[in-house]
């Protein structure tokens, strides 16, 4: 099987989370017709033959189990850099990765121009039906709309916007402008969406968790600058909902429009 551009990259460390990540990648690949590339990172060159053999066995086992072919890649380097570098090398669309440690994950994610889809369990449903999209007054949030429109196009997802309660007039005006932009995009794309404002007395992150649990969300979008706080708290709340982590500098040329 040949590797195609805009493939889905799945880092593999042969733990249970690796298979969970592959399950999510398979779910996406069926809808958006992308190649799945499995990546294993080694520290020394002499480890490559054994690593490729082990990864190939894993790939064949997954093919027998799920009926999907994958491309195997082995790269040497520091795990925090090698995943991002490989994603750039193969021009990946998305990196689907099992989440073991928030502190380790943030080192991988920061600075990546390719989004990470972080998982901790198998997919809840057969499709990505409900997505929670937290937004605030920061204009950098707008890059999320590229991914909202992409996934909505393929999965016919419901977009559930949640915004913080803001009392500051200056920030409120920026929030109003952001929401005008977001509504305009979603309406133009005929995407089903709703908007909820967080309660004044509750922390915004807590409201995100409650909202996701309430609607049994299939995914949550989060900007990278909110990642650390969000993931650490989500671990505390035992959240298993996949998180799509997007950097403000995310390359969106492959997405439907640059807004």
TORVEXKOL-928000 format. One record per residue (C-alpha): chain; residue number from 1; x, y, z negated. Coordinates in nm, 2 decimals. Layout:
N
{A NUM {X Y Z}}
...
//
This chain:
259
{A 1 {0.00 0.00 0.00}}
{A 2 {0.13 0.34 0.10}}
{A 3 {0.13 0.64 -0.13}}
{A 4 {-0.08 0.93 0.01}}
{A 5 {-0.08 1.30 -0.08}}
{A 6 {-0.30 1.42 -0.37}}
{A 7 {-0.30 1.08 -0.53}}
{A 8 {-0.39 1.02 -0.90}}
{A 9 {-0.08 0.96 -1.11}}
{A 10 {-0.11 0.72 -1.41}}
{A 11 {0.19 0.70 -1.65}}
{A 12 {0.22 0.35 -1.78}}
{A 13 {0.39 0.24 -2.11}}
{A 14 {0.22 -0.10 -2.11}}
{A 15 {0.00 -0.01 -2.42}}
{A 16 {-0.38 -0.04 -2.43}}
{A 17 {-0.40 0.33 -2.34}}
{A 18 {-0.23 0.26 -2.01}}
{A 19 {-0.52 0.04 -1.91}}
{A 20 {-0.77 0.28 -2.04}}
{A 21 {-0.61 0.55 -1.83}}
{A 22 {-0.62 0.33 -1.52}}
{A 23 {-0.99 0.26 -1.58}}
{A 24 {-1.05 0.64 -1.57}}
{A 25 {-0.83 0.68 -1.26}}
{A 26 {-1.03 0.40 -1.09}}
{A 27 {-1.35 0.57 -1.17}}
{A 28 {-1.23 0.89 -1.01}}
{A 29 {-1.07 0.72 -0.71}}
{A 30 {-1.39 0.55 -0.61}}
{A 31 {-1.57 0.89 -0.58}}
{A 32 {-1.29 1.11 -0.44}}
{A 33 {-1.11 0.84 -0.24}}
{A 34 {-0.76 0.88 -0.37}}
{A 35 {-0.46 0.65 -0.40}}
{A 36 {-0.36 0.56 -0.76}}
{A 37 {0.02 0.56 -0.84}}
{A 38 {0.15 0.39 -1.15}}
{A 39 {0.46 0.55 -1.31}}
{A 40 {0.69 0.40 -1.56}}
{A 41 {0.98 0.61 -1.70}}
{A 42 {1.32 0.45 -1.78}}
{A 43 {1.62 0.61 -1.95}}
{A 44 {1.91 0.43 -1.76}}
{A 45 {1.95 0.33 -1.40}}
{A 46 {2.03 -0.04 -1.48}}
{A 47 {1.68 -0.07 -1.63}}
{A 48 {1.51 -0.01 -1.30}}
{A 49 {1.49 -0.37 -1.15}}
{A 50 {1.34 -0.51 -1.47}}
{A 51 {1.10 -0.21 -1.51}}
{A 52 {0.98 -0.24 -1.15}}
{A 53 {0.92 -0.61 -1.19}}
{A 54 {0.72 -0.56 -1.51}}
{A 55 {0.52 -0.27 -1.35}}
{A 56 {0.45 -0.48 -1.04}}
{A 57 {0.31 -0.76 -1.26}}
{A 58 {0.09 -0.51 -1.44}}
{A 59 {-0.03 -0.37 -1.11}}
{A 60 {-0.12 -0.72 -0.98}}
{A 61 {-0.30 -0.80 -1.31}}
{A 62 {-0.50 -0.48 -1.28}}
{A 63 {-0.58 -0.56 -0.91}}
{A 64 {-0.72 -0.90 -1.01}}
{A 65 {-0.92 -0.75 -1.29}}
{A 66 {-1.06 -0.43 -1.12}}
{A 67 {-1.01 -0.50 -0.75}}
{A 68 {-0.80 -0.19 -0.67}}
{A 69 {-0.45 -0.17 -0.53}}
{A 70 {-0.20 0.07 -0.68}}
{A 71 {0.15 0.20 -0.59}}
{A 72 {0.43 0.14 -0.83}}
{A 73 {0.69 0.40 -0.92}}
{A 74 {0.98 0.38 -1.16}}
{A 75 {1.17 0.70 -1.24}}
{A 76 {1.46 0.77 -1.47}}
{A 77 {1.46 1.06 -1.71}}
{A 78 {1.32 1.23 -2.01}}
{A 79 {0.95 1.14 -2.04}}
{A 80 {0.85 1.50 -2.11}}
{A 81 {1.00 1.62 -1.78}}
{A 82 {0.99 1.30 -1.56}}
{A 83 {0.61 1.28 -1.55}}
{A 84 {0.57 1.64 -1.44}}
{A 85 {0.86 1.61 -1.19}}
{A 86 {0.72 1.29 -1.04}}
{A 87 {0.37 1.45 -1.00}}
{A 88 {0.53 1.74 -0.81}}
{A 89 {0.74 1.50 -0.61}}
{A 90 {0.44 1.30 -0.48}}
{A 91 {0.21 1.61 -0.47}}
{A 92 {-0.04 1.45 -0.71}}
{A 93 {-0.39 1.58 -0.75}}
{A 94 {-0.42 1.48 -1.12}}
{A 95 {-0.23 1.30 -1.40}}
{A 96 {-0.44 1.06 -1.60}}
{A 97 {-0.26 0.98 -1.92}}
{A 98 {-0.33 0.80 -2.25}}
{A 99 {-0.31 1.02 -2.55}}
{A 100 {-0.09 0.89 -2.83}}
{A 101 {0.04 1.20 -3.00}}
{A 102 {-0.08 1.56 -2.97}}
{A 103 {0.27 1.69 -3.05}}
{A 104 {0.43 1.47 -2.78}}
{A 105 {0.16 1.54 -2.53}}
{A 106 {0.19 1.92 -2.55}}
{A 107 {0.56 1.89 -2.45}}
{A 108 {0.45 1.71 -2.13}}
{A 109 {0.16 1.94 -2.05}}
{A 110 {0.30 2.28 -2.10}}
{A 111 {0.43 2.43 -1.77}}
{A 112 {0.27 2.17 -1.55}}
{A 113 {0.10 2.30 -1.23}}
{A 114 {-0.09 1.98 -1.20}}
{A 115 {-0.37 1.91 -1.45}}
{A 116 {-0.36 1.63 -1.71}}
{A 117 {-0.67 1.42 -1.78}}
{A 118 {-0.61 1.29 -2.13}}
{A 119 {-0.79 0.98 -2.26}}
{A 120 {-0.81 0.77 -2.57}}
{A 121 {-1.06 0.50 -2.47}}
{A 122 {-1.24 0.34 -2.18}}
{A 123 {-1.49 0.55 -1.98}}
{A 124 {-1.82 0.60 -2.16}}
{A 125 {-2.03 0.59 -1.84}}
{A 126 {-2.00 0.48 -1.48}}
{A 127 {-1.96 0.84 -1.37}}
{A 128 {-1.86 1.18 -1.50}}
{A 129 {-2.21 1.31 -1.55}}
{A 130 {-2.19 1.57 -1.82}}
{A 131 {-1.89 1.80 -1.86}}
{A 132 {-1.84 2.05 -2.14}}
{A 133 {-1.66 2.37 -2.03}}
{A 134 {-1.56 2.61 -2.31}}
{A 135 {-1.50 2.96 -2.19}}
{A 136 {-1.39 3.28 -2.36}}
{A 137 {-1.31 3.64 -2.26}}
{A 138 {-0.97 3.55 -2.11}}
{A 139 {-0.98 3.58 -1.73}}
{A 140 {-0.74 3.29 -1.70}}
{A 141 {-1.04 3.07 -1.78}}
{A 142 {-1.15 3.13 -1.42}}
{A 143 {-0.91 2.87 -1.28}}
{A 144 {-1.14 2.61 -1.44}}
{A 145 {-1.41 2.68 -1.19}}
{A 146 {-1.20 2.52 -0.92}}
{A 147 {-1.21 2.19 -1.11}}
{A 148 {-1.57 2.24 -1.20}}
{A 149 {-1.67 2.27 -0.84}}
{A 150 {-1.45 1.98 -0.73}}
{A 151 {-1.58 1.73 -0.98}}
{A 152 {-1.94 1.85 -0.94}}
{A 153 {-1.91 1.79 -0.57}}
{A 154 {-1.81 1.43 -0.61}}
{A 155 {-1.99 1.33 -0.93}}
{A 156 {-2.29 1.56 -0.92}}
{A 157 {-2.20 1.65 -1.27}}
{A 158 {-2.40 1.87 -1.51}}
{A 159 {-2.19 2.16 -1.63}}
{A 160 {-2.24 2.26 -1.99}}
{A 161 {-2.08 2.60 -2.06}}
{A 162 {-2.02 2.69 -2.42}}
{A 163 {-1.89 3.04 -2.52}}
{A 164 {-1.79 3.18 -2.85}}
{A 165 {-2.00 3.43 -3.05}}
{A 166 {-1.82 3.77 -3.01}}
{A 167 {-1.89 4.08 -3.21}}
{A 168 {-1.61 4.30 -3.08}}
{A 169 {-1.75 4.53 -2.81}}
{A 170 {-1.43 4.53 -2.59}}
{A 171 {-1.40 4.15 -2.59}}
{A 172 {-1.78 4.12 -2.54}}
{A 173 {-1.76 4.32 -2.22}}
{A 174 {-1.47 4.10 -2.09}}
{A 175 {-1.68 3.80 -2.18}}
{A 176 {-1.98 3.94 -1.99}}
{A 177 {-1.77 3.99 -1.68}}
{A 178 {-1.63 3.64 -1.71}}
{A 179 {-1.98 3.49 -1.74}}
{A 180 {-2.10 3.70 -1.44}}
{A 181 {-1.82 3.55 -1.24}}
{A 182 {-1.89 3.20 -1.36}}
{A 183 {-2.26 3.21 -1.30}}
{A 184 {-2.20 3.35 -0.95}}
{A 185 {-1.97 3.07 -0.86}}
{A 186 {-2.19 2.79 -1.00}}
{A 187 {-2.50 2.93 -0.84}}
{A 188 {-2.33 2.97 -0.50}}
{A 189 {-2.22 2.60 -0.52}}
{A 190 {-2.57 2.49 -0.63}}
{A 191 {-2.42 2.33 -0.94}}
{A 192 {-2.66 2.24 -1.23}}
{A 193 {-2.54 2.42 -1.54}}
{A 194 {-2.65 2.56 -1.88}}
{A 195 {-2.49 2.81 -2.12}}
{A 196 {-2.48 2.79 -2.50}}
{A 197 {-2.34 3.05 -2.73}}
{A 198 {-2.16 2.92 -3.04}}
{A 199 {-2.30 3.01 -3.38}}
{A 200 {-2.15 3.31 -3.56}}
{A 201 {-2.08 3.12 -3.88}}
{A 202 {-1.90 2.82 -3.72}}
{A 203 {-1.55 2.80 -3.56}}
{A 204 {-1.56 2.78 -3.18}}
{A 205 {-1.37 2.45 -3.17}}
{A 206 {-1.61 2.29 -3.41}}
{A 207 {-1.90 2.39 -3.19}}
{A 208 {-1.73 2.24 -2.89}}
{A 209 {-1.70 1.90 -3.07}}
{A 210 {-2.06 1.92 -3.19}}
{A 211 {-2.19 2.01 -2.84}}
{A 212 {-1.99 1.73 -2.67}}
{A 213 {-2.12 1.48 -2.92}}
{A 214 {-2.48 1.61 -2.90}}
{A 215 {-2.50 1.56 -2.52}}
{A 216 {-2.27 1.25 -2.51}}
{A 217 {-2.03 1.43 -2.28}}
{A 218 {-1.81 1.24 -2.03}}
{A 219 {-1.53 1.50 -2.03}}
{A 220 {-1.43 1.83 -2.18}}
{A 221 {-1.22 2.10 -1.99}}
{A 222 {-0.97 2.29 -2.19}}
{A 223 {-0.71 2.55 -2.10}}
{A 224 {-0.35 2.46 -2.20}}
{A 225 {-0.32 2.76 -2.43}}
{A 226 {-0.60 2.61 -2.65}}
{A 227 {-0.47 2.25 -2.62}}
{A 228 {-0.27 2.20 -2.94}}
{A 229 {-0.54 2.33 -3.17}}
{A 230 {-0.81 2.15 -2.99}}
{A 231 {-0.65 1.81 -2.97}}
{A 232 {-0.53 1.81 -3.33}}
{A 233 {-0.88 1.89 -3.44}}
{A 234 {-1.04 1.65 -3.21}}
{A 235 {-0.83 1.37 -3.36}}
{A 236 {-0.96 1.48 -3.70}}
{A 237 {-1.32 1.46 -3.57}}
{A 238 {-1.23 1.12 -3.40}}
{A 239 {-1.33 1.25 -3.06}}
{A 240 {-1.28 1.01 -2.78}}
{A 241 {-1.41 1.23 -2.50}}
{A 242 {-1.15 1.27 -2.22}}
{A 243 {-1.00 1.62 -2.20}}
{A 244 {-0.90 1.78 -1.87}}
{A 245 {-0.62 2.02 -1.96}}
{A 246 {-0.56 2.30 -1.71}}
{A 247 {-0.28 2.55 -1.70}}
{A 248 {-0.35 2.91 -1.59}}
{A 249 {-0.08 2.85 -1.32}}
{A 250 {-0.25 2.53 -1.19}}
{A 251 {-0.20 2.49 -0.82}}
{A 252 {-0.55 2.51 -0.68}}
{A 253 {-0.49 2.51 -0.31}}
{A 254 {-0.64 2.17 -0.27}}
{A 255 {-0.96 2.27 -0.44}}
{A 256 {-1.27 2.42 -0.28}}
{A 257 {-1.18 2.78 -0.27}}
{A 258 {-0.96 3.02 -0.47}}
{A 259 {-1.18 3.25 -0.66}}
//
